[in-house]
Amino acid sequence: MKSASTLIPPTATQSGLRLVAAVTVSLLAAVSPAQDLRPDYRLPDQRQHRDDARLRSLGINSAESKRVKLYTDGPIDRIRSIPPAVDALFDALSEYFGPLPPARDKSEFTVTGYVMTDKQHFRDAGLLPADLPPFLNGRHRGQELWVNEQETDYYRRHLVLHEFTHCFMYSLPEVSIPPWYSEGMAELFATHDVDAAGHYRFRVMPDSAEHFQGHGRISLIRSETAANRWKSLDDVERLVPKDYLQTPAYAWSWAACAFLDCHPRYSPKFRELGHRTTGGEFQSALREIFGPASFDLRTEWALFTHELQYGFDLSRAAIQFRPGQPLAGSGPVRSIDMAADRGWQSGGVLVRAGVEYEVAASGEVTLGTVPKPWISQPQGISIVYSEGHPIGLLLAAIHREPPEPKADESMLNQIVVGGRTTFVAAAAGTLYFRINDRWNSLADNDGHYRVTVREIAKK
């Protein structure tokens, strides 16, 4: 996958970002306040009454809380942690999307769920409708949800939280949202952790496979990308319901929502979409919000998905795009400082396609302090690697300017700089740099390299 001169080569042609066509009007200036658009009442509750005594005689027991009642034909202890998590999730969803409108009968919003070890057992008990469409691991309808039993406590709980999110989002009339957003947001809210005191957090970035057993979205994105099945945001938008009979569709939808929701620049606008899910307004709102940032968004999505790893620090990986200036206009040499605790940073130099440049770097940085300070120079620390290169190694990439919508993402072609290198610019654009490190280990870094760029005159 990697060559000697690149960190990550492009794996797919990047199509134009159709879902964020260039529209410059601000959402907040163009629409009424989101709360004014919400319906007066939520959809009626059409659940049937369940006879618990009869179900217990059939080996189906229940556990419940304020917001959910769960039935299972497996050991009851496997589901006891789920109802408190659902109650906490309801509060998180209400804060994010806004409180649900009242029911006409003034009833509280609650959901009935079924965790099924043997589906036939539930069919025989009249709990699994024959007309329920096929599903991979879970399904919802109205204020009911069904999930298949899982091997791990985390993923069993994750699936119930996923389907509960659907029940919440679709409790409003005239919900009209695309599959990638519906499934991605359900995945995002279901991705959770809990502390020793029993407090739940949702919309978290998984920090390890051990703590999120069964989740597998990060490793799946990496394996799909390595197998040349990478998806642009445009590809994610084109996912259709039948795609969700396979796990990769969930992984890509989760990644899209996690990226947009957690990115410090895109997050505030992305969260406005949660108030535009009814009345057919979602797609126009999406274009209005992200149109002006479509090219930069494409670049950061490509970098995020090609290097996604546990604990990915989006706040420090976020790029502050700053167009460069040609060297000829401000002197033949440019010197800049590159911080160790950030991702890609603009070097302020606009390079010309086909022209040769020299980059030199000096200085020391600290890449962590445990068990002792890890001191690195621009050549890197060869005993610890990230993405195929030593941590501390100085890397460079060109952000193509002006943009070419149908061209490969140029920042995936990354140049190994180290202490010094020369290269011929493959495209015109701004030169960006980063000090290589794991994307979950930037926060404890310190220091900077001094980087000098000069154009090599033709002989």
C-alpha positions as CSV (number, residue, x, y, z in Angstrom):
1,M,0.0,0.0,0.0
2,K,2.9,2.4,0.7
3,S,6.0,3.3,-1.4
4,A,9.3,4.7,-0.2
5,S,8.3,8.2,-1.1
6,T,4.7,8.3,0.1
7,L,3.0,7.7,3.3
8,I,-0.4,6.9,1.8
9,P,-1.1,6.8,-1.9
10,P,-4.6,7.6,-3.3
11,T,-6.8,4.5,-3.5
12,A,-9.7,5.9,-5.5
13,T,-10.6,8.8,-7.7
14,Q,-12.3,11.4,-5.6
15,S,-15.5,12.4,-7.1
16,G,-17.0,15.9,-6.7
17,L,-18.9,16.3,-3.5
18,R,-22.4,16.4,-4.9
19,L,-24.0,16.4,-1.5
20,V,-22.2,19.7,-0.7
21,A,-22.6,21.6,-4.0
22,A,-21.3,25.2,-3.8
23,V,-24.0,27.2,-2.2
24,T,-22.9,30.2,-0.2
25,V,-26.0,31.2,1.7
26,S,-25.8,30.7,5.5
27,L,-28.3,28.3,7.0
28,L,-28.8,30.4,10.0
29,A,-29.6,33.5,8.0
30,A,-31.8,31.6,5.5
31,V,-34.3,29.8,7.8
32,S,-36.5,30.4,10.7
33,P,-35.3,29.2,14.1
34,A,-35.2,25.4,14.2
35,Q,-37.7,25.0,17.0
36,D,-40.3,26.9,15.0
37,L,-40.3,24.1,12.4
38,R,-40.9,21.2,14.7
39,P,-44.4,19.5,14.7
40,D,-46.8,20.1,17.5
41,Y,-47.2,16.3,18.3
42,R,-45.2,13.2,17.9
43,L,-46.6,10.1,16.1
44,P,-49.1,8.0,18.0
45,D,-47.9,4.9,19.9
46,Q,-49.2,1.8,18.2
47,R,-47.6,-0.9,20.3
48,Q,-49.7,-3.9,21.5
49,H,-50.0,-4.8,25.1
50,R,-47.7,-7.7,26.2
51,D,-48.8,-10.3,28.7
52,D,-45.7,-10.6,30.9
53,A,-46.9,-13.6,32.8
54,R,-47.6,-15.5,29.6
55,L,-44.2,-14.6,28.2
56,R,-42.4,-15.7,31.4
57,S,-44.1,-19.1,31.0
58,L,-42.5,-19.2,27.6
59,G,-39.0,-18.4,28.9
60,I,-39.1,-14.7,27.9
61,N,-38.3,-12.3,30.7
62,S,-38.0,-8.6,30.9
63,A,-36.1,-5.7,32.4
64,E,-37.2,-2.1,32.3
65,S,-36.6,1.5,33.1
66,K,-38.4,4.8,32.4
67,R,-37.7,4.8,28.7
68,V,-37.5,1.1,27.7
69,K,-38.8,-2.4,28.5
70,L,-36.6,-5.1,27.1
71,Y,-37.6,-8.8,26.6
72,T,-35.1,-11.6,26.2
73,D,-35.0,-15.3,25.9
74,G,-31.4,-15.3,27.1
75,P,-30.0,-14.9,30.6
76,I,-31.7,-11.8,32.1
77,D,-28.3,-10.6,33.6
78,R,-27.1,-9.9,30.0
79,I,-29.6,-7.1,29.5
80,R,-29.7,-5.5,33.0
81,S,-27.2,-2.8,32.1
82,I,-29.1,-1.7,29.0
83,P,-32.2,0.1,30.4
84,P,-30.2,2.6,32.5
85,A,-28.1,3.3,29.3
86,V,-31.2,3.9,27.3
87,D,-32.5,6.4,29.8
88,A,-29.3,8.3,29.7
89,L,-29.4,8.1,25.9
90,F,-32.9,9.6,25.8
91,D,-31.5,12.7,27.7
92,A,-28.6,13.0,25.3
93,L,-30.8,12.7,22.2
94,S,-33.2,15.4,23.7
95,E,-30.3,17.7,24.2
96,Y,-28.9,17.2,20.7
97,F,-32.1,17.1,18.6
98,G,-34.3,19.1,20.9
99,P,-37.1,17.7,23.2
100,L,-39.7,15.5,21.6
101,P,-43.1,17.1,21.1
102,P,-45.8,15.7,23.4
103,A,-48.1,12.8,22.6
104,R,-51.7,13.7,22.1
105,D,-52.6,11.4,24.9
106,K,-49.9,13.0,27.2
107,S,-48.1,9.7,27.6
108,E,-44.3,9.5,28.2
109,F,-42.1,8.4,25.3
110,T,-41.1,4.7,25.9
111,V,-39.9,1.9,23.7
112,T,-40.4,-1.9,23.8
113,G,-37.4,-3.9,22.7
114,Y,-36.6,-7.6,22.1
115,V,-33.1,-9.1,22.5
116,M,-33.4,-12.4,20.6
117,T,-31.3,-15.5,21.0
118,D,-33.8,-17.6,19.0
119,K,-35.9,-15.6,16.5
120,Q,-38.3,-18.5,16.1
121,H,-39.0,-18.3,19.8
122,F,-40.2,-14.7,19.4
123,R,-42.2,-15.6,16.3
124,D,-44.0,-18.3,18.1
125,A,-44.7,-15.9,21.0
126,G,-46.1,-13.3,18.6
127,L,-43.3,-10.8,19.3
128,L,-41.6,-10.8,15.9
129,P,-43.9,-9.7,13.1
130,A,-43.8,-11.8,9.9
131,D,-43.8,-8.6,7.8
132,L,-40.8,-7.0,9.5
133,P,-38.2,-6.5,6.7
134,P,-34.9,-8.5,6.9
135,F,-32.1,-7.0,9.0
136,L,-28.5,-7.6,9.7
137,N,-28.4,-7.2,13.5
138,G,-31.3,-4.9,14.5
139,R,-34.5,-3.2,13.3
140,H,-37.0,-0.7,14.6
141,R,-40.6,0.0,13.9
142,G,-42.5,2.8,15.6
143,Q,-41.7,2.5,19.3
144,E,-40.5,-1.1,19.1
145,L,-37.0,-2.5,18.4
146,W,-35.6,-6.0,17.7
147,V,-31.9,-7.0,18.0
148,N,-30.1,-10.3,17.7
149,E,-28.2,-11.6,20.7
150,Q,-24.5,-10.7,20.7
151,E,-21.4,-12.3,22.2
152,T,-20.2,-9.1,24.0
153,D,-22.0,-6.9,26.5
154,Y,-20.8,-3.8,24.8
155,Y,-22.1,-4.6,21.3
156,R,-25.4,-6.0,22.6
157,R,-26.0,-2.6,24.4
158,H,-24.7,-0.8,21.3
159,L,-27.3,-2.3,19.1
160,V,-30.2,-1.5,21.4
161,L,-29.0,2.1,21.7
162,H,-28.7,2.2,17.9
163,E,-32.3,1.1,17.4
164,F,-33.6,3.3,20.2
165,T,-32.0,6.3,18.4
166,H,-34.0,5.4,15.4
167,C,-37.2,5.2,17.5
168,F,-36.5,8.6,18.8
169,M,-35.6,10.3,15.5
170,Y,-38.6,8.8,13.7
171,S,-41.1,9.6,16.3
172,L,-41.9,12.8,14.5
173,P,-44.2,13.0,11.6
174,E,-42.8,13.5,8.0
175,V,-39.2,12.6,8.8
176,S,-37.2,12.7,5.6
177,I,-33.5,12.0,5.9
178,P,-31.1,9.9,3.8
179,P,-29.9,6.5,4.9
180,W,-26.4,7.6,5.6
181,Y,-27.5,10.2,8.1
182,S,-30.2,8.0,9.7
183,E,-27.8,5.1,10.2
184,G,-24.8,7.2,10.8
185,M,-26.4,9.1,13.7
186,A,-27.8,5.9,15.2
187,E,-24.2,4.5,15.1
188,L,-22.8,7.7,16.5
189,F,-25.1,7.8,19.5
190,A,-24.7,4.1,20.1
191,T,-21.0,4.4,20.3
192,H,-20.7,4.9,24.0
193,D,-18.6,4.4,27.2
194,V,-19.5,4.2,30.9
195,D,-17.4,5.2,33.9
196,A,-17.0,3.4,37.2
197,A,-19.8,5.4,38.7
198,G,-22.2,4.3,35.9
199,H,-22.3,7.6,34.0
200,Y,-22.7,7.1,30.2
201,R,-21.2,9.2,27.4
202,F,-22.3,9.0,23.8
203,R,-20.9,10.0,20.5
204,V,-17.4,9.0,21.7
205,M,-14.4,8.1,19.5
206,P,-13.4,4.5,20.5
207,D,-10.1,4.4,22.2
208,S,-9.4,0.7,21.8
209,A,-10.8,-2.5,20.4
210,E,-10.8,-4.0,24.0
211,H,-13.1,-1.3,25.4
212,F,-15.5,-1.4,22.4
213,Q,-15.7,-5.2,21.7
214,G,-17.8,-5.9,18.6
215,H,-17.8,-2.3,17.3
216,G,-15.1,-2.9,14.7
217,R,-15.9,0.2,12.6
218,I,-12.4,1.6,12.7
219,S,-10.7,-1.6,11.6
220,L,-13.3,-2.1,8.9
221,I,-12.8,1.4,7.5
222,R,-9.0,0.6,7.3
223,S,-9.5,-2.8,5.7
224,E,-12.0,-1.5,3.2
225,T,-9.6,1.3,2.2
226,A,-6.7,-1.1,1.9
227,A,-8.8,-3.3,-0.4
228,N,-9.4,-0.3,-2.7
229,R,-13.0,0.1,-1.5
230,W,-12.6,3.6,-0.1
231,K,-15.7,5.8,-0.2
232,S,-15.8,9.5,-0.8
233,L,-18.5,11.5,1.0
234,D,-20.3,11.5,-2.3
235,D,-20.2,7.6,-2.2
236,V,-21.5,7.6,1.3
237,E,-24.4,9.8,0.3
238,R,-25.4,7.3,-2.4
239,L,-25.8,4.4,0.0
240,V,-29.3,2.9,-0.2
241,P,-31.2,0.8,2.3
242,K,-30.2,-2.6,0.9
243,D,-26.6,-1.7,1.5
244,Y,-27.2,-1.9,5.2
245,L,-27.6,-5.6,5.0
246,Q,-23.8,-5.5,5.1
247,T,-21.6,-4.1,7.8
248,P,-19.4,-1.8,5.7
249,A,-22.3,0.6,5.1
250,Y,-22.7,1.1,8.8
251,A,-19.0,1.8,9.2
252,W,-18.9,4.4,6.5
253,S,-22.0,6.1,7.7
254,W,-20.7,6.2,11.3
255,A,-17.4,7.6,10.0
256,A,-19.1,10.4,8.1
257,C,-21.3,11.4,11.1
258,A,-18.4,11.1,13.6
259,F,-16.1,13.2,11.4
260,L,-18.7,16.0,10.8
261,D,-20.0,16.0,14.3
262,C,-16.6,16.0,16.1
263,H,-14.6,18.2,13.7
264,P,-14.2,21.6,15.4
265,R,-14.9,23.6,12.2
266,Y,-17.8,21.5,10.8
267,S,-19.5,20.5,14.1
268,P,-21.6,23.5,14.9
269,K,-23.2,23.6,11.4
270,F,-23.6,19.8,11.2
271,R,-25.5,19.8,14.4
272,E,-28.0,22.2,12.9
273,L,-29.1,19.4,10.6
274,G,-30.7,17.6,13.6
275,H,-33.4,20.3,13.6
276,R,-34.1,19.9,9.9
277,T,-35.1,16.2,9.6
278,T,-38.8,16.8,8.8
279,G,-40.7,18.3,5.8
280,G,-38.1,17.5,3.1
281,E,-35.7,20.2,4.3
282,F,-32.7,18.1,5.0
283,Q,-31.0,18.0,1.6
284,S,-31.3,21.8,1.0
285,A,-30.0,22.5,4.5
286,L,-27.0,20.2,3.9
287,R,-26.1,22.0,0.7
288,E,-26.5,25.4,2.4
289,I,-24.3,24.4,5.3
290,F,-21.4,22.7,3.6
291,G,-21.3,24.1,0.1
292,P,-18.6,26.7,0.7
293,A,-16.3,24.2,2.3
294,S,-16.7,21.4,-0.2
295,F,-13.0,21.2,-1.5
296,D,-11.4,21.5,2.0
297,L,-14.0,19.0,3.3
298,R,-13.1,16.5,0.6
299,T,-9.4,16.8,1.6
300,E,-9.9,16.3,5.3
301,W,-12.3,13.4,4.8
302,A,-9.8,11.6,2.7
303,L,-7.0,12.1,5.3
304,F,-9.3,11.1,8.2
305,T,-10.5,7.9,6.6
306,H,-7.1,6.8,5.3
307,E,-5.4,7.2,8.7
308,L,-8.4,6.5,11.1
309,Q,-7.2,4.8,14.2
310,Y,-8.5,4.2,17.8
311,G,-8.6,7.5,19.8
312,F,-8.2,9.6,16.6
313,D,-7.9,13.2,17.9
314,L,-10.0,15.3,15.4
315,S,-9.5,18.5,17.4
316,R,-5.8,18.4,16.8
317,A,-5.9,16.8,13.4
318,A,-8.2,19.6,12.0
319,I,-6.4,21.6,9.3
320,Q,-6.4,25.4,9.3
321,F,-6.2,25.8,5.5
322,R,-4.1,28.8,4.6
323,P,-3.2,29.4,0.9
324,G,0.5,29.8,0.3
325,Q,2.4,32.5,-1.6
326,P,5.0,31.8,-4.3
327,L,8.6,32.0,-3.3
328,A,9.5,34.3,-6.2
329,G,7.2,37.0,-4.9
330,S,8.6,37.2,-1.4
331,G,12.2,35.9,-1.6
332,P,13.8,32.7,-2.7
333,V,13.6,31.1,0.7
334,R,10.8,30.7,3.3
335,S,11.3,29.5,6.9
336,I,8.4,28.4,9.1
337,D,7.8,26.6,12.4
338,M,5.9,23.3,12.5
339,A,4.3,22.3,15.8
340,A,4.5,18.8,17.1
341,D,1.0,18.8,18.8
342,R,-1.0,19.4,15.6
343,G,-1.7,17.5,12.4
344,W,-1.2,19.0,8.9
345,Q,-0.1,22.7,9.0
346,S,0.3,25.2,6.1
347,G,3.8,26.1,5.2
348,G,2.7,29.2,3.5
349,V,4.5,28.3,0.3
350,L,2.7,28.0,-3.0
351,V,4.7,25.5,-5.2
352,R,4.5,25.2,-9.0
353,A,3.9,22.0,-10.8
354,G,7.1,20.5,-12.4
355,V,9.4,22.8,-10.3
356,E,12.0,21.3,-8.0
357,Y,12.2,22.4,-4.3
358,E,14.5,21.7,-1.4
359,V,13.1,21.4,2.2
360,A,15.4,21.3,5.2
361,A,14.4,21.0,8.9
362,S,16.1,21.4,12.2
363,G,15.2,21.4,15.9
364,E,13.9,18.9,18.5
365,V,10.4,18.0,19.7
366,T,9.0,16.0,22.6
367,L,6.6,13.2,21.6
368,G,5.2,12.1,24.9
369,T,6.6,12.0,28.5
370,V,5.9,8.4,29.6
371,P,8.0,6.6,30.9
372,K,10.4,9.4,30.0
373,P,10.4,12.2,27.5
374,W,10.7,11.0,23.9
375,I,12.9,13.5,22.1
376,S,13.0,13.5,18.3
377,Q,14.7,15.3,15.5
378,P,13.3,15.6,12.0
379,Q,14.6,12.2,11.0
380,G,12.3,10.6,13.5
381,I,12.6,7.9,16.2
382,S,13.1,4.6,14.4
383,I,12.1,2.3,17.2
384,V,8.4,3.5,17.1
385,Y,6.4,3.7,13.9
386,S,3.1,5.1,12.8
387,E,1.6,4.6,9.4
388,G,4.8,2.9,8.2
389,H,7.2,5.7,9.2
390,P,9.1,6.6,12.4
391,I,7.3,8.9,14.8
392,G,8.9,12.4,14.8
393,L,9.7,12.2,11.0
394,L,8.8,15.4,9.1
395,L,6.4,14.8,6.3
396,A,5.1,17.1,3.5
397,A,2.2,17.1,1.1
398,I,0.7,19.5,-1.5
399,H,-2.8,20.8,-1.2
400,R,-3.8,21.3,-4.8
401,E,-4.7,24.9,-5.7
402,P,-6.7,25.7,-7.7
403,P,-8.9,22.6,-7.0
404,E,-9.6,20.0,-9.6
405,P,-12.8,18.2,-8.7
406,K,-12.1,15.0,-10.6
407,A,-8.5,14.7,-9.6
408,D,-7.1,12.4,-6.9
409,E,-6.6,13.9,-3.5
410,S,-3.1,15.4,-3.7
411,M,-2.5,15.3,0.1
412,L,-2.6,11.6,0.1
413,N,0.7,11.7,-1.8
414,Q,3.0,12.4,1.1
415,I,6.7,13.3,0.9
416,V,9.2,12.0,3.3
417,V,11.3,15.1,4.3
418,G,13.3,14.1,7.4
419,G,16.2,16.4,7.9
420,R,16.5,17.4,4.2
421,T,15.0,16.3,0.8
422,T,14.4,17.6,-2.7
423,F,11.3,16.9,-4.7
424,V,9.6,18.0,-7.9
425,A,6.1,19.3,-7.3
426,A,3.5,16.9,-8.9
427,A,0.8,19.6,-8.7
428,A,0.5,23.3,-8.1
429,G,-0.6,24.1,-4.6
430,T,0.2,25.0,-1.0
431,L,2.9,23.0,0.8
432,Y,1.7,21.4,4.1
433,F,3.8,19.7,6.8
434,R,3.2,17.5,9.8
435,I,5.5,15.8,12.4
436,N,4.5,12.1,12.2
437,D,2.9,10.6,15.2
438,R,-0.1,8.4,16.1
439,W,-3.3,10.4,15.8
440,N,-4.2,9.5,19.3
441,S,-0.9,10.8,20.8
442,L,-0.7,14.4,19.8
443,A,-2.0,16.0,23.0
444,D,1.2,15.4,25.0
445,N,3.6,16.5,22.3
446,D,5.6,19.7,22.6
447,G,8.0,21.8,20.6
448,H,8.5,22.5,16.9
449,Y,10.8,22.0,13.9
450,R,12.2,25.0,11.9
451,V,11.4,24.2,8.3
452,T,13.1,26.0,5.3
453,V,11.8,25.8,1.8
454,R,13.7,27.0,-1.3
455,E,13.1,26.7,-5.0
456,I,15.9,25.1,-6.9
457,A,16.8,27.1,-10.0
458,K,17.0,25.3,-13.3
459,K,20.6,25.0,-14.6
